[in-house]
Amino acid sequence: MQLTTTKCLTLMLIAILLVLGCTDHTNFNVFRTAVPLERLRVRGVDGSVFWDIQSSQGRTKAYVITYGQVPPGFIQLLPKSAPPRALQRHQQITIMVLVDDTAACVHAHALDARSFAQDGYETIAIPPRSSAAAAKVERIIDCAW
């Protein structure tokens, strides 16, 4: 499969997301440039969803994500009517990100109540081009331990 320039740039932006997530302790994540973010979900190892936000306009350019603060142009899906629970130091979490035409699953651990350090990640372009790729997309979007 040949990657387009856009997909290569998107994958690079996601890689930057994953690296920067562990270097900024005032924000949950800072993208190097604003990216077309569709959805971001944080889960615990037991599968419980801590925080789930989605663009209210399909995709919204996002630069800074502060855990628990819904960025402009996004809606909070979960928790429905309360801020997300604080992360606990060393707590294992997963972060699922849909950016442009790419899905990413980040395995991480919390550094404090609202920041994380990446332990590993996996990305895939969407939509999938084969049944094997479709299964991988589902696994990455599920983003479980």
C-alpha positions in Angstrom: 0.0 0.0 0.0 1.4 3.4 -1.0 1.0 6.2 1.6 -0.1 9.6 0.4 1.7 12.7 1.7 -1.3 13.5 3.8 -1.4 10.1 5.4 2.4 10.3 6.1 2.0 13.7 7.7 -1.0 12.5 9.7 1.1 9.5 11.0 3.9 11.9 11.9 1.5 14.2 13.7 0.2 11.2 15.7 3.7 10.2 16.6 4.5 13.7 17.7 1.3 13.6 19.8 2.5 10.5 21.5 5.9 11.9 22.3 4.7 15.3 23.5 2.1 13.7 25.8 4.8 12.9 28.2 6.7 16.2 28.1 3.9 18.7 29.0 2.6 18.4 32.6 0.2 21.3 32.4 -1.8 19.9 29.4 -2.9 16.4 28.6 -1.6 16.7 25.1 -0.1 19.3 22.8 0.1 18.7 19.1 3.0 20.4 17.3 0.5 21.9 14.9 -3.3 22.0 14.9 -4.6 18.6 13.7 -8.1 17.6 12.4 -9.1 15.7 15.5 -12.3 13.6 15.3 -12.3 11.8 18.7 -10.2 11.2 21.8 -11.1 8.5 24.4 -9.2 7.7 27.6 -9.8 4.3 29.3 -8.5 2.3 32.2 -7.1 -1.2 32.0 -10.5 -2.6 33.1 -12.1 -1.0 30.0 -13.9 1.7 31.9 -14.1 5.0 30.0 -12.6 8.0 31.9 -13.1 10.6 29.3 -14.5 10.6 25.7 -14.7 13.7 23.5 -15.8 14.0 19.9 -15.7 16.9 17.4 -19.2 18.4 17.0 -18.4 19.2 13.4 -16.9 15.9 12.1 -13.3 17.0 12.5 -12.1 20.1 14.4 -8.6 21.4 14.4 -7.1 20.9 17.8 -3.7 22.0 19.2 -3.9 21.8 23.0 -6.0 19.2 24.9 -6.3 19.6 28.6 -7.6 16.5 30.4 -11.2 17.2 31.5 -11.6 20.5 29.6 -13.6 20.1 26.5 -11.9 22.1 23.7 -14.0 24.5 21.5 -15.8 22.6 18.8 -16.0 19.4 20.8 -18.6 17.7 22.9 -18.0 15.4 25.9 -19.6 12.0 25.4 -18.5 10.5 28.8 -18.9 11.2 31.6 -22.2 12.6 30.5 -22.6 15.4 33.1 -19.5 15.6 35.2 -15.7 16.1 34.8 -13.7 12.9 34.3 -12.1 11.3 37.3 -8.5 12.4 38.1 -5.8 10.1 36.8 -3.7 8.4 39.5 0.1 8.4 39.3 1.3 5.2 37.6 -2.2 4.2 36.6 -2.2 2.4 33.2 -4.5 4.0 30.6 -5.2 3.8 26.9 -5.8 6.8 24.7 -7.6 6.2 21.4 -7.3 9.1 18.9 -9.0 9.5 15.5 -7.1 12.1 13.5 -7.9 12.8 9.9 -7.8 9.3 8.3 -5.8 7.6 11.0 -6.7 5.7 14.2 -4.1 5.5 17.0 -4.1 3.5 20.2 -1.6 4.7 22.9 -0.7 2.6 25.9 0.4 4.9 28.7 0.7 5.5 32.4 -0.4 8.6 34.3 2.2 10.9 35.6 -0.3 12.9 37.7 -4.0 13.8 37.7 -4.0 15.0 34.0 -0.8 14.0 32.2 0.7 10.8 30.9 3.8 9.1 29.6 3.6 6.9 26.6 4.5 3.2 26.9 3.8 2.3 23.3 1.4 2.9 20.4 -0.1 1.5 17.2 -1.6 3.4 14.3 -3.5 2.4 11.1 -4.9 4.3 8.2 -8.7 4.3 7.8 -10.8 3.3 6.0 -9.3 -0.2 5.8 -8.5 -1.7 2.4 -8.8 -5.4 3.4 -10.6 -7.6 5.9 -7.4 -8.1 7.9 -6.9 -4.3 8.0 -10.6 -3.9 9.1 -10.0 -6.2 12.1 -6.9 -4.2 13.0 -8.9 -0.9 12.8 -11.5 -2.3 15.1 -8.8 -3.5 17.6 -7.1 -0.1 17.5 -10.3 1.8 18.0 -11.3 -0.5 20.8 -7.8 0.4 22.3 -7.8 -2.1 25.1 -4.9 -3.5 27.1 
